[in-house]
């Protein structure tokens, strides 16, 4: 694994924020299911998006790389969908470490009627998929898993239209997976979510995407959906573009608040009207005293004296690692609540951030459902060897934390950023960040 020695520095400049991975998944899938040829542009290619493309290919979706509108981005053209209706023979798809990919495609695979096996790596192999297993049991749909419900998972049979019930407190990805698949069944279905519902904004992104491709869903309220069957995905245009990613912008907005020159860090490529739940980073950081301004579509964060607050992570769990960094360098105490699902991500992110920030000199109390962080506004000691826990968001958060340290920080596993943001270290250096790269143990 790659080791980075990160030297504290003051960043400044403008970064073109990567496109939204969440919207990228959804638009690529919708385009792949569409009855029309459609190109998805402005993709910041990551290992997770590559996993989604592998699953589309396993469904016999024609897929070719196209010329992107902007340098440094990717575009893919998806041929007319519908081949999944005539699949013959068993299929296998490697989901890598992408939970979104796996949970979006399990119901889609169960439309085909052929044996469809999902594999994966890392923490994904053991992440909980029980809501789907319960659904298959109720329908009598055959499936086979590894030991203790782990991957590989093989699904063999066809989903049937009818009544579906899912828990709302495990992951919204299960709900999104059904919303993608149920419109393609031969009859109508009703989907009920058992409260409490977390990450509702991600369900909103799914609804936004499928409706853009002509799919009708009747939403009775936040917990009940009627999904007419016999629908077809239709592309709204020959080319659609993925919007900027607020969850990735969060790293630079925090960096600008705690470790920038007076000019700060500007984030370009964001949609101020986005439905992404992680846009909440703006409100949370401003509540902490951050100086973030918007002009001409650019959001600029300048150094500010932050103060503690209460952060409800129920609808923005991916922000917790980097917001815990902001809290560690703020005045007073920050309490992060409703974040228990972070223990089921690529790693246990609550344990990871508590442990690694502690190595840097922060005072972090780990709780079952969150973190209580006692800020050190004078800066963290640093001078420690930290671990990424093979988690991209932990790695990027620790790189940002190094900006607020008094001594260099060693980060083992910094290459894990490729899961969602392969260009992170290039952008870090372009903004004035300083680091030396090598191999662990050397």
C-alpha positions as CSV (number, residue, x, y, z in Angstrom):
1,X,0.0,0.0,0.0
2,X,1.1,3.6,-0.6
3,X,2.5,5.7,2.2
4,X,2.2,9.5,2.1
5,X,4.1,11.9,4.3
6,X,2.0,15.0,4.4
7,X,3.7,18.2,5.4
8,X,1.4,20.9,6.9
9,X,0.9,23.7,4.4
10,X,-1.5,26.5,3.5
11,X,-3.6,25.8,0.5
12,X,-5.1,28.2,-2.0
13,X,-6.6,28.3,-5.5
14,X,-9.5,26.8,-7.4
15,X,-10.4,23.1,-7.7
16,X,-12.8,21.7,-10.3
17,X,-14.9,19.4,-8.1
18,X,-15.3,15.9,-9.4
19,X,-18.7,14.9,-10.7
20,X,-21.2,13.3,-8.3
21,X,-20.5,9.6,-7.8
22,X,-24.0,9.1,-6.5
23,X,-25.5,10.7,-9.6
24,X,-23.0,9.0,-11.9
25,X,-24.1,5.6,-10.7
26,X,-27.8,6.5,-11.3
27,X,-27.4,8.1,-14.7
28,X,-25.2,5.4,-16.0
29,X,-27.7,2.7,-14.9
30,X,-30.7,4.7,-16.3
31,X,-28.9,5.2,-19.6
32,X,-28.0,1.5,-19.7
33,X,-31.6,0.5,-19.2
34,X,-32.9,3.0,-21.7
35,X,-34.5,2.0,-25.0
36,X,-32.5,4.8,-26.6
37,X,-28.8,5.2,-27.1
38,X,-27.5,7.7,-24.5
39,X,-24.1,9.2,-23.6
40,X,-23.4,10.1,-20.0
41,X,-20.8,12.9,-19.8
42,X,-18.7,14.6,-17.2
43,X,-17.9,11.4,-15.3
44,X,-15.1,11.6,-12.8
45,X,-14.1,8.0,-13.3
46,X,-13.5,6.0,-10.1
47,X,-13.3,2.3,-9.2
48,X,-17.0,2.5,-8.1
49,X,-18.2,3.8,-11.4
50,X,-16.1,1.1,-13.2
51,X,-17.9,-1.5,-11.1
52,X,-21.3,-0.1,-12.2
53,X,-20.1,-0.4,-15.8
54,X,-19.0,-4.0,-15.3
55,X,-22.5,-4.8,-14.0
56,X,-24.2,-3.1,-17.0
57,X,-21.9,-5.1,-19.3
58,X,-23.0,-8.3,-17.5
59,X,-26.6,-7.4,-18.4
60,X,-25.4,-7.2,-22.0
61,X,-25.7,-3.4,-22.2
62,X,-23.6,-2.2,-25.2
63,X,-21.1,0.3,-23.7
64,X,-18.4,2.3,-25.4
65,X,-16.2,5.2,-24.3
66,X,-17.0,8.5,-25.9
67,X,-15.3,11.9,-26.2
68,X,-16.0,14.0,-23.1
69,X,-16.9,17.6,-23.3
70,X,-14.2,18.6,-20.7
71,X,-10.6,17.5,-20.4
72,X,-10.0,15.2,-17.5
73,X,-13.5,13.7,-17.5
74,X,-14.9,10.6,-19.1
75,X,-18.0,9.9,-21.1
76,X,-19.7,6.6,-22.0
77,X,-22.3,5.8,-24.6
78,X,-24.8,3.1,-23.6
79,X,-26.6,1.3,-26.4
80,X,-30.3,0.5,-26.5
81,X,-31.2,-1.4,-23.4
82,X,-33.5,-4.4,-23.1
83,X,-31.0,-7.1,-23.8
84,X,-31.4,-8.2,-20.2
85,X,-34.8,-9.6,-21.1
86,X,-33.2,-12.2,-23.4
87,X,-30.2,-13.2,-21.3
88,X,-29.3,-16.9,-21.5
89,X,-26.8,-18.6,-19.3
90,X,-25.3,-17.7,-16.0
91,X,-23.7,-14.3,-15.4
92,X,-21.1,-12.9,-13.0
93,X,-20.4,-9.3,-12.0
94,X,-17.6,-8.0,-9.9
95,X,-18.8,-5.1,-7.7
96,X,-15.4,-4.3,-6.4
97,X,-15.9,-2.4,-3.1
98,X,-19.0,-0.5,-4.3
99,X,-22.0,-0.9,-2.0
100,X,-24.2,1.3,-4.3
101,X,-23.4,-0.9,-7.3
102,X,-24.2,-4.1,-5.5
103,X,-27.5,-2.9,-4.0
104,X,-28.6,-1.2,-7.2
105,X,-28.0,-4.3,-9.3
106,X,-29.3,-7.1,-7.1
107,X,-33.0,-6.3,-8.0
108,X,-32.0,-5.7,-11.6
109,X,-30.4,-9.1,-11.8
110,X,-33.5,-10.6,-10.4
111,X,-35.4,-9.4,-13.4
112,X,-33.5,-11.7,-15.8
113,X,-34.4,-15.1,-14.6
114,X,-30.8,-16.4,-15.1
115,X,-28.3,-17.3,-12.4
116,X,-26.5,-14.0,-11.6
117,X,-23.6,-14.0,-9.3
118,X,-22.2,-10.9,-7.5
119,X,-18.6,-10.9,-6.2
120,X,-16.7,-8.1,-4.4
121,X,-13.7,-7.2,-2.3
122,X,-12.8,-5.7,1.0
123,X,-15.5,-4.8,3.5
124,X,-18.2,-5.2,0.8
125,X,-18.0,-8.9,1.1
126,X,-19.5,-8.8,4.6
127,X,-21.7,-5.7,4.4
128,X,-25.4,-6.6,5.3
129,X,-27.7,-7.5,2.5
130,X,-30.4,-9.1,4.7
131,X,-33.3,-6.8,3.5
132,X,-32.9,-8.3,0.1
133,X,-32.6,-11.9,1.5
134,X,-35.8,-11.4,3.4
135,X,-37.5,-10.1,0.2
136,X,-36.3,-13.1,-1.7
137,X,-37.6,-15.5,1.0
138,X,-41.0,-13.9,1.0
139,X,-41.2,-14.3,-2.8
140,X,-39.7,-17.8,-2.8
141,X,-37.0,-16.6,-5.1
142,X,-33.9,-18.9,-5.0
143,X,-30.6,-17.4,-4.0
144,X,-27.3,-18.6,-2.5
145,X,-24.7,-16.8,-0.4
146,X,-21.3,-17.4,1.1
147,X,-20.9,-18.1,4.8
148,X,-22.9,-15.9,7.1
149,X,-24.7,-14.2,4.2
150,X,-21.5,-12.9,2.7
151,X,-20.6,-12.6,-1.0
152,X,-20.5,-14.2,-3.4
153,X,-24.3,-14.0,-3.8
154,X,-26.1,-15.8,-6.6
155,X,-29.7,-14.8,-7.4
156,X,-31.8,-17.2,-9.6
157,X,-35.4,-16.4,-10.4
158,X,-37.6,-13.4,-11.3
159,X,-39.0,-10.7,-9.0
160,X,-42.7,-10.6,-9.0
161,X,-44.9,-7.5,-8.9
162,X,-46.7,-6.9,-5.6
163,X,-46.1,-5.5,-2.1
164,X,-42.6,-4.7,-0.9
165,X,-41.5,-3.7,2.6
166,X,-38.0,-2.5,3.5
167,X,-36.4,-1.1,6.7
168,X,-35.5,2.5,6.4
169,X,-32.6,2.5,8.9
170,X,-30.2,0.2,7.2
171,X,-29.4,1.9,3.9
172,X,-31.4,3.9,1.4
173,X,-29.5,1.9,-1.3
174,X,-32.0,-1.0,-0.9
175,X,-34.9,1.4,-1.6
176,X,-33.1,2.9,-4.6
177,X,-32.4,-0.6,-6.0
178,X,-36.1,-1.4,-6.0
179,X,-37.1,1.9,-7.4
180,X,-34.8,1.2,-10.4
181,X,-36.1,-2.3,-11.0
182,X,-39.8,-2.4,-10.1
183,X,-41.0,-0.2,-13.0
184,X,-39.8,-3.0,-15.4
185,X,-41.9,-5.7,-13.9
186,X,-45.1,-6.9,-15.7
187,X,-47.4,-5.5,-13.0
188,X,-47.8,-2.7,-10.5
189,X,-46.0,-2.8,-7.1
190,X,-46.2,-0.9,-3.8
191,X,-43.1,-0.1,-1.7
192,X,-43.4,0.7,1.9
193,X,-40.5,1.8,4.1
194,X,-40.5,1.0,7.8
195,X,-39.4,4.1,9.7
196,X,-37.1,5.6,10.7
197,X,-35.9,6.6,7.3
198,X,-32.3,7.7,6.9
199,X,-30.5,9.2,3.9
200,X,-33.8,10.2,2.3
201,X,-32.0,12.6,0.0
202,X,-30.3,9.7,-1.8
203,X,-33.8,8.3,-2.5
204,X,-34.6,11.7,-3.9
205,X,-31.6,11.5,-6.3
206,X,-32.9,8.1,-7.5
207,X,-36.4,9.5,-8.1
208,X,-34.9,12.5,-9.9
209,X,-32.9,10.3,-12.2
210,X,-35.5,7.7,-13.1
211,X,-38.1,10.4,-13.7
212,X,-35.6,12.2,-16.0
213,X,-35.7,8.9,-18.0
214,X,-39.5,8.8,-18.2
215,X,-40.2,6.5,-15.3
216,X,-43.4,7.2,-13.3
217,X,-43.5,6.7,-9.5
218,X,-46.4,7.8,-7.4
219,X,-45.1,9.0,-4.1
220,X,-47.8,9.0,-1.5
221,X,-45.5,10.3,1.2
222,X,-41.8,9.8,2.2
223,X,-42.5,6.1,3.2
224,X,-45.0,4.9,0.6
225,X,-44.6,4.5,-3.2
226,X,-46.8,3.1,-5.9
227,X,-44.8,1.9,-8.9
228,X,-46.7,1.1,-12.1
229,X,-45.2,-1.8,-14.1
230,X,-44.6,-2.3,-17.8
231,X,-42.6,0.9,-18.1
232,X,-39.6,1.6,-20.3
233,X,-36.6,3.9,-19.7
234,X,-36.3,6.5,-22.4
235,X,-33.4,8.9,-22.6
236,X,-34.3,12.6,-22.2
237,X,-31.6,13.6,-24.7
238,X,-28.7,11.9,-26.6
239,X,-26.3,13.2,-24.0
240,X,-26.7,13.9,-20.3
241,X,-24.1,15.3,-17.9
242,X,-23.4,14.4,-14.3
243,X,-23.4,17.3,-11.8
244,X,-20.6,18.2,-9.4
245,X,-20.2,16.2,-6.1
246,X,-20.9,18.0,-2.9
247,X,-19.5,15.2,-0.8
248,X,-16.1,15.6,-2.5
249,X,-16.3,19.4,-2.3
250,X,-16.7,19.0,1.5
251,X,-13.0,18.1,1.8
252,X,-11.9,21.4,0.1
253,X,-14.5,23.5,2.0
254,X,-13.1,22.1,5.3
255,X,-9.5,22.6,4.1
256,X,-10.3,26.2,3.2
257,X,-11.7,26.8,6.6
258,X,-8.8,25.3,8.6
259,X,-5.7,25.3,6.4
260,X,-5.7,27.9,3.6
261,X,-4.2,31.2,2.9
262,X,-6.5,34.3,3.3
263,X,-7.6,33.8,-0.4
264,X,-9.0,30.5,0.5
265,X,-10.0,27.6,-1.7
266,X,-12.7,27.9,-4.4
267,X,-14.8,25.0,-5.5
268,X,-16.1,25.1,-9.1
269,X,-18.6,22.9,-10.9
270,X,-21.2,22.7,-8.1
271,X,-25.0,23.1,-8.5
272,X,-26.4,25.3,-5.9
273,X,-29.9,23.8,-6.5
274,X,-28.7,20.2,-6.2
275,X,-30.7,17.6,-4.4
276,X,-27.6,16.0,-3.0
277,X,-27.9,15.5,0.8
278,X,-24.3,16.3,1.2
279,X,-24.9,19.9,0.2
280,X,-25.7,20.1,3.9
281,X,-22.0,20.7,4.4
282,X,-22.6,24.4,3.5
283,X,-25.1,24.9,6.3
284,X,-23.2,22.8,8.9
285,X,-19.9,24.6,8.3
286,X,-21.5,28.0,8.3
287,X,-23.2,27.1,11.6
288,X,-19.7,26.3,12.9
289,X,-18.6,29.8,11.9
290,X,-17.0,29.1,8.5
291,X,-16.6,31.9,6.0
292,X,-18.0,30.4,2.8
293,X,-19.1,32.7,-0.1
294,X,-20.6,32.0,-3.5
295,X,-20.0,34.0,-6.6
296,X,-20.5,33.0,-10.2
297,X,-21.2,29.4,-9.2
298,X,-18.0,29.1,-7.2
299,X,-18.0,28.4,-3.5
300,X,-15.0,29.8,-1.7
301,X,-14.0,28.8,1.9
302,X,-11.6,31.1,3.7
303,X,-9.9,30.6,7.1
304,X,-12.2,31.2,10.0
305,X,-12.4,30.4,13.7
306,X,-14.8,27.5,14.0
307,X,-16.8,26.5,17.0
308,X,-18.5,23.3,18.0
309,X,-22.1,22.3,17.2
310,X,-24.4,19.4,17.0
311,X,-24.3,17.5,13.7
312,X,-27.2,15.2,12.8
313,X,-25.7,12.8,10.3
314,X,-28.8,10.8,9.5
315,X,-29.1,12.3,6.0
316,X,-25.4,13.1,5.3
317,X,-23.3,10.2,6.7
318,X,-20.5,10.6,4.2
319,X,-19.7,14.0,5.6
320,X,-18.9,12.7,9.0
321,X,-15.2,11.9,8.5
322,X,-14.2,15.3,7.2
323,X,-16.6,17.2,9.5
324,X,-14.9,15.4,12.4
325,X,-11.7,17.0,11.3
326,X,-13.3,20.4,11.3
327,X,-14.6,19.7,14.8
328,X,-11.2,18.6,16.0
329,X,-9.9,22.1,15.2
330,X,-12.9,24.1,16.4
331,X,-13.5,25.9,19.7
332,X,-15.6,23.8,22.1
333,X,-17.4,20.5,21.8
334,X,-19.0,19.0,18.7
335,X,-21.5,16.2,19.0
336,X,-22.1,14.0,15.9
337,X,-25.3,12.0,16.3
338,X,-27.4,9.5,14.3
339,X,-24.3,8.2,12.6
340,X,-24.4,4.5,13.6
341,X,-24.6,3.3,10.0
342,X,-21.0,4.5,9.5
343,X,-19.9,1.4,11.2
344,X,-21.1,-0.6,8.2
345,X,-19.3,1.4,5.5
346,X,-15.9,0.5,3.8
347,X,-14.7,0.4,7.4
348,X,-16.1,1.4,10.8
349,X,-15.7,5.1,10.1
350,X,-16.6,6.1,13.7
351,X,-13.9,3.9,15.1
352,X,-11.4,5.0,12.4
353,X,-11.8,8.7,12.8
354,X,-11.8,8.4,16.6
355,X,-8.5,6.4,16.5
356,X,-6.7,8.3,13.8
357,X,-7.6,11.8,15.0
358,X,-6.6,10.6,18.5
359,X,-3.1,9.8,17.1
360,X,-2.8,13.4,15.9
361,X,-3.6,14.8,19.3
362,X,-7.4,15.3,19.1
363,X,-9.8,14.5,21.9
364,X,-12.5,12.2,20.5
365,X,-15.0,10.1,22.5
366,X,-16.5,7.3,20.5
367,X,-20.2,6.6,21.1
368,X,-22.4,3.8,19.8
369,X,-24.2,6.2,17.3
370,X,-21.7,9.0,16.9
371,X,-18.7,11.0,18.2
372,X,-18.1,13.6,20.8
373,X,-15.2,15.8,19.8
374,X,-13.4,18.3,22.0
375,X,-11.8,20.9,19.8
376,X,-8.2,22.0,19.7
377,X,-8.4,25.4,18.0
378,X,-4.7,26.0,18.5
379,X,-3.9,23.1,16.2
380,X,-3.2,19.4,16.5
381,X,0.3,18.0,17.4
382,X,0.6,15.7,14.4
383,X,3.9,13.8,14.0
384,X,2.2,10.4,13.9
385,X,1.7,7.5,11.6
386,X,-2.0,7.1,10.7
387,X,-3.9,4.5,8.8
388,X,-6.6,5.0,6.1
389,X,-8.4,1.8,7.1
390,X,-8.5,1.2,3.3
391,X,-11.3,3.8,3.2
392,X,-11.2,6.6,0.7
393,X,-13.1,9.1,2.9
394,X,-10.9,8.4,5.9
395,X,-7.7,8.9,3.8
396,X,-8.9,12.2,2.3
397,X,-10.1,13.4,5.7
398,X,-6.7,12.7,7.3
399,X,-4.9,14.5,4.5
400,X,-7.1,17.6,5.3
401,X,-6.4,17.1,9.1
402,X,-2.6,17.3,8.4
403,X,-3.2,21.0,7.3
404,X,-4.1,21.7,11.0
405,X,-1.1,19.9,12.5
406,X,2.2,21.3,13.8
407,X,4.3,18.4,12.5
408,X,4.1,16.2,9.4
409,X,1.7,13.3,9.3
410,X,2.4,9.9,7.8
411,X,-0.7,8.3,6.1
412,X,-0.5,4.6,5.2
413,X,-3.0,3.5,2.6
414,X,-3.5,7.0,1.0
415,X,-4.0,5.3,-2.4
416,X,-7.4,4.2,-1.3
417,X,-8.7,7.6,-2.6
418,X,-9.0,5.9,-6.1
419,X,-12.3,4.4,-5.0
420,X,-14.1,7.7,-5.4
421,X,-11.6,10.5,-6.2
422,X,-8.6,9.2,-8.2
423,X,-7.3,12.8,-8.7
424,X,-7.4,13.8,-5.1
425,X,-3.7,13.9,-4.5
426,X,-3.1,15.8,-7.8
427,X,-5.6,18.4,-6.8
428,X,-4.1,18.5,-3.3
429,X,-0.7,19.3,-4.7
430,X,-2.1,21.8,-7.3
431,X,-3.6,23.8,-4.4
432,X,-0.2,24.0,-2.7
433,X,-0.3,20.8,-0.6
434,X,3.0,19.2,0.2
435,X,3.6,15.4,0.5
436,X,6.1,12.7,-0.3
437,X,4.9,9.4,-1.7
438,X,6.4,6.0,-1.1
439,X,5.7,2.4,-0.2
440,X,4.9,1.3,3.4
441,X,7.9,0.1,5.2
442,X,10.3,2.1,3.1
